[in-house]
Amino acid sequence: MAGSPSRQSRADRRDHVITATLDVIADQGVAGVTYRSVAAAAGVPFGSMTYYFASKDELLHAAFERFTHESFAHMDTATDVDEADLVDRLTSLVLAEADARPRDRLLLAEMYVLSYRDERYAQLTRAWMRRARAAIARTVGDRRARALDVAQEGLTLQRHFLPDELDEDLIRDTLNAVHVGVRDTSTLDGPR
């Protein structure tokens, strides 16, 4: 029975293990993820780990799937605006991601590395990127959304490493220049 307490408890414990996995990745990197380290972080018996995840790879993939879904909420909220407010909202998103959510940046960096090495993670990353672009494209056309997404992602990275050189005004000016400067016609929207 799907709603039975034992099934719900198993689902809750599995969810808790995924959360602990993301914590271990943020603290120690993917290299620090073992059944033992995750079991300790989750407070579950080491021997029960394979009950929830048959392999470390399955565990990692589930964790990064969760991360992509959770991290997308910030983009979805930021882009649920009129076009006139889009640049300001993306500017706020860059500042928040670089300054207020360093854990997300660590997890994203780890996911990027896995994406270079493993096609399944590359697919997950591409789906996440396309979803972000589609969120922006609800407000502006696809070509402009692509350019704004690329600029936003690069600005976030730069803001993390060079916070004194990339202030709020420069972020806003850069995003505004992309927003205004990229032509968005239907003949240019196709894949390149």
C-alpha angles and dihedrals in degrees: 000000000000097000097046117127093241092055092045091049091051091050091048092049091048089051090049090052090052090051090050090049091055089049091052091048091050091048102037108011126241089298089066094056112107130144087252096051093046093045089053092048092047095043093233128130113273090229092059096060095091089051088067100031125021093208142012088248091056089050093050093047092050090049094051092045088056092046093053092050094047096044092050091067089075092055093044092053093045094052098045091098143093117277091254090063099040098093092049092049093048089048090054090048092053091050093047095046094048098039111023103033108044089150090063090051090052092049091046092051091051090049091050091053091050089047091059091052104037127041093212090062090043088057090050091049093047091050090050092049092048090049091052091049091048090052090055091043090062085073102032134018122283098257093051090043090055092052094045092048092051091047093046093050093047093046091052091053092046091046090054095052100031105030094155092053098047111055128174094266093054091048091051093044091050094049091045091051090052092045093050098034102051114084113224111201127149092240090060097045098084124102117282 
